[in-house]
């Protein structure tokens, strides 16, 4: 796949949408400056990308693996291409975007470290969110039930889940240190998806954070 970031897919006028989006996606959107260039990787049905385009006037592009997701995005007039984060990010030129966003997708990639490196090659900043496997409920399930966790944040049974590389908040911070990535902002979310006022470097964040959200730069 070769990518020309100056061109967009054929689009139709935007449908009317509610501008209420998931809390975690709103927190990501709050990190993005208006009028910037954004690549949303694993953009799903385009909920975040559409919001950023409408509300922040970003020059947005999307990359999505599923046929259904791409169809839903294109039906909304969003310039989204079908592609795989593990294989296709190398086709984007260096510094093509101000922000490269990977929301709830890192754990489903085959090579998370290389994907993060690619995000910070093509984007000035990377915004990454993922489920925290160090959350107390996951620990409880493993320790006392002897079972892989299944909860609203991890709803799919282990034998069907697309998630293949679970990590904890502390794992992610250690990886950023190893790779020399700068953590510019970070936060954890509780089980209801609301922001928790804890330093994501702390043990408490690793224990109580159901999801984690980071903004990275080189």
N, C-alpha and C positions, 0 to 999 in steps of 0.2 A: 504494500500500500504506500503510495506516495501522496504527500499532503501539501496542498497549497493553502497556507493560512490566510491568504489575502482574498480567497474566494469562498463563497458560502453555497450550500446546497440550495436548489430551487425551493422557494418558500412561498407560502400563502399568507394572507393577513392573519394576525394573531386572533385566536378565539378569546372570548371574554372569560376571565379567570377570577377567582377570589384570590386576594393577595395574602391569605393566611396560609402559612406553610408550617411544616413540622418544626418543633422548637429547636432541634439540633441543626436543621437546615437554616433556620433564621439566625442562629449564632454564627454559622459560617458566613451567611450573607452580610452580617454586620461587620465582618472583617474586611470585606471587599470594598475598595474605593470606587465611587461612581466613574463611569466613562473609561474604565480600564479594559484590558484584553484578558479574557478568562477562557480556560479550557477546563470543562467539567468531565472528568474521566469516570466511566461507570455511572453515567448520568441518569440511568433508569428511564422513568417516564417523563423526565424533563422538569420535574417540580422546581428544583433549585435553579436550573438554567433559565427557565421561563421567568421566574421571579426576578432574577438578576437583570435579565434583559428588559423587563417591563419597569422595574422599580429603580434600577441603578444605571440604566442606559449603557450597560457594558457591551463590548464587542465580544459576544460569547460564542463558543463552539463546544460541541459535545462529542464524546467517544463512548459508544455503548456496544456491548457484546451481543445482547439479545435482539432478535428480529422484532419482537413485540415492542421492546423499548424504543428502538429506532423508529418504528412506524408511528408510535404515539407521539414522539417528539416532532417528527416531520409533519404530522397532522396539525400540530400547533404552530407550524412555521418556524421551528427551531432548526438551525444548521447543525445537524448531528450525523456523524458517519458511524458505520459499523466497524468495530475494531476491538482488539484485545490489548489490555494494558501491558501484558507480558511480552507482546511481540511488536506492537505497532507504534509505541511512543518514539522509537528511534527514527521514525520518518519525519518527525517535527524538527524544524531548525532550532538552533540554540537561541534562547531568549525570545522566543516567539510570543510569549504571553507574560502578563504581569502576575497572574495567579494561575497555578495548576492545582485543581481541586480533586481530591480522592476521598469521597465520603462513603464510609462503611463498605469499602471495597478492598483495602489492603490485605485483609485476612483471607481473601479469596484468590489472591495472586499466587503464582508459582514461585516468584522470586521477589519477595517484598523489598529487600535491600536494593536490588537493581532498579526496581520501579521507583523507589524514593529518589535514587540518584538521577533517574531520568526526569522526574518531576522538577528537580532543582536545576536541571540543565535547560529545560524548555521554558521554565517559569522563573521569574525573579523571586517569587515566594511560592511555597507549597502549603496548602491547607489540607490536613489529613485528619480523618476521624475513624474510630474503630471501636468495637466492643472490647471491654476490659475483662480479660479472663482471670484477673486477680481479684475481681469483685467477691465480696463475702459469700454471696449466694452460690457462685460457682465453686468456691472452696468448700462450702457446706455439702454440696451435692457430691463432690469427689470424695471428701473425707468420710462423711457419715452414710451416704447412700451408695457410694462406690459406683456412681453412674456419671456419664457425661452430662453436663448441665443442659437443661431445657427450660427456658423461661421466656417472657415476652421479648427480651433482647436477643435471645438465642432460641428461636421458636422451632427450628427444624431438627429432627432427630439426627444423630451423628452419622448415620449411614446414608442420609440424603442431603446433608448440608453442603453448600458450595464452599464453605469456609474450610481452609486446609492449613492455615498458619495462624493459630491463635497466639496472642501475646498479651502481656500485662502492660500497665502504664510504665512500670519500672523497666521492663524489657525494651520498650520503645525509647525511653530516655537514654538507656545505655547504648542502643543502636545509634541514636543521634550523636552521642559523645564519640563513639567509635568512628563514625563517618565524618565528624567535624561539622555537623549541621548546627546552626544556631537556632535555638528555640526562642522565637520572638514573643509568642503568646501561647498560653495553654490553659485548659480548663477541663474539669470533669463534670459529667451529668449524672443525676441520680436516676432511680428506676422509673420515674415519671417523665424523664427527659428534660428536667429543669437543671439549670446551672447550679453547681454546688461551690460555695466559696472556700475552696481548698487549693493549696499549692499542689499542682500535679506532680511535683517532684517528691512529695511527702508520702510516707507510708499510709497515712489516712486516705489520701486520694486513691491510692492503689487498692485500698480495702473497700471504700465506700463508692467509688466511681463506677457506674454501670457502663458508661461510654466515656471516651476521652477525645479531646479535640486539640490539635496543635497547629500553629502557624510556624513554618520553618523558612530559613534562608541560609545561604552559604556564608 
